Amino acid sequence: MTALMDRPVHTTAVSYEALTAQLQNDWDQLEDDTWALYQQAVTQPVDHTTLQARHALFAARLGVHLGAGDELARCDCEGCPDGCDNLTPLRECAVYTTSLGQQAPQCGTCAHDHRHISD
């Protein structure tokens, strides 16, 4: 007999709002650095090793298990009724196109509960 679950259990997410002010600042800086690095990728190769190491160290500070080569992402679910702000492994996220035409991560829980209309 197989037991079916209503929805997947995600234990690797941490709410941004639940972080201390210092951790929020550290996350914001890591997110800014990550964005800047990917913007540079247009003109030069990206050093993914350093970036992934920084994400792994931050994930360890949060107690989030991050698989090898993965990065953390903050759920950017447009119009989420629950105001989701989870920090979660990028591999567990769905990526959707926002109303502004940008790619944004949506954590696994949001993707399961209310998939974005444009994906």
C-alpha positions as CSV (number, residue, x, y, z in Angstrom):
1,M,0.0,0.0,0.0
2,T,1.3,3.4,-0.9
3,A,0.6,6.5,1.2
4,L,0.0,9.7,-0.7
5,M,0.7,13.1,0.8
6,D,-1.4,16.1,0.0
7,R,1.7,18.2,-0.7
8,P,5.4,17.8,-0.4
9,V,7.1,18.5,2.9
10,H,9.7,21.2,2.7
11,T,12.1,21.3,5.6
12,T,14.9,23.3,3.9
13,A,13.3,26.7,3.9
14,V,13.8,29.5,6.3
15,S,11.7,32.7,6.5
16,Y,13.7,35.9,5.7
17,E,11.6,37.8,8.3
18,A,12.5,35.3,11.0
19,L,16.2,36.1,10.6
20,T,18.0,38.4,12.9
21,A,18.8,41.9,11.5
22,Q,22.4,40.9,11.0
23,L,21.5,37.8,9.0
24,Q,19.1,39.8,6.9
25,N,21.9,42.3,6.1
26,D,24.2,39.4,5.3
27,W,21.6,37.8,3.0
28,D,20.9,41.1,1.3
29,Q,24.7,41.6,0.6
30,L,25.0,38.0,-0.7
31,E,22.0,38.5,-2.9
32,D,23.4,41.8,-4.2
33,D,26.8,40.2,-4.9
34,T,25.2,37.2,-6.6
35,W,23.1,39.6,-8.9
36,A,26.2,41.6,-9.7
37,L,28.2,38.5,-10.6
38,Y,25.5,37.3,-12.9
39,Q,25.3,40.7,-14.6
40,Q,29.0,40.5,-15.3
41,A,28.5,37.1,-16.9
42,V,27.4,39.0,-20.0
43,T,31.0,40.1,-20.6
44,Q,33.1,37.7,-18.7
45,P,33.1,34.2,-17.2
46,V,31.4,33.8,-13.8
47,D,33.4,32.2,-10.9
48,H,30.7,29.8,-9.8
49,T,33.0,28.1,-7.3
50,T,33.4,31.1,-5.1
51,L,29.7,32.0,-5.4
52,Q,28.5,28.5,-4.5
53,A,31.0,28.4,-1.5
54,R,29.5,31.7,-0.2
55,H,26.0,30.3,-0.6
56,A,27.0,27.1,1.2
57,L,28.5,28.9,4.1
58,F,25.4,31.1,4.5
59,A,23.1,28.1,4.2
60,A,25.1,26.4,7.0
61,R,24.6,29.5,9.2
62,L,20.9,29.2,8.7
63,G,20.9,25.4,9.2
64,V,19.6,24.8,5.7
65,H,20.9,21.8,3.8
66,L,22.2,22.9,0.5
67,G,23.3,20.3,-2.1
68,A,26.6,20.5,-3.8
69,G,26.7,23.2,-6.5
70,D,23.4,24.7,-5.4
71,E,22.6,28.2,-4.3
72,L,20.0,29.8,-2.0
73,A,17.2,31.8,-3.4
74,R,14.5,34.0,-1.8
75,C,11.0,33.2,-2.9
76,D,9.7,36.0,-5.1
77,C,6.2,34.8,-5.5
78,E,4.3,37.7,-7.0
79,G,1.0,38.3,-5.2
80,C,1.5,35.4,-2.7
81,P,-1.5,35.3,-0.4
82,D,0.8,34.2,2.5
83,G,3.5,36.8,1.8
84,C,6.1,34.1,1.3
85,D,9.7,35.2,1.9
86,N,11.4,31.8,2.2
87,L,15.1,31.3,1.6
88,T,15.4,27.9,0.0
89,P,17.7,25.9,-2.2
90,L,17.4,27.0,-5.8
91,R,17.0,23.4,-7.0
92,E,13.7,23.2,-5.1
93,C,12.3,26.4,-6.7
94,A,10.2,26.8,-9.8
95,V,11.2,29.8,-12.0
96,Y,8.5,31.9,-13.5
97,T,8.2,35.1,-15.5
98,T,7.0,38.1,-13.5
99,S,4.6,40.7,-14.8
100,L,7.7,42.8,-15.7
101,G,9.1,40.0,-17.8
102,Q,11.8,39.1,-15.4
103,Q,12.7,35.5,-14.2
104,A,11.9,35.0,-10.5
105,P,12.2,32.0,-8.1
106,Q,9.1,30.6,-6.5
107,C,9.7,28.2,-3.6
108,G,8.4,24.6,-3.9
109,T,5.6,25.2,-1.4
110,C,4.3,28.2,-3.4
111,A,4.7,26.4,-6.7
112,H,2.6,23.6,-5.3
113,D,0.0,25.7,-3.6
114,H,-0.5,28.5,-6.2
115,R,1.5,28.3,-9.4
116,H,2.1,31.6,-11.0
117,I,-0.1,32.4,-13.9
118,S,2.7,33.0,-16.4
119,D,4.6,29.8,-16.0
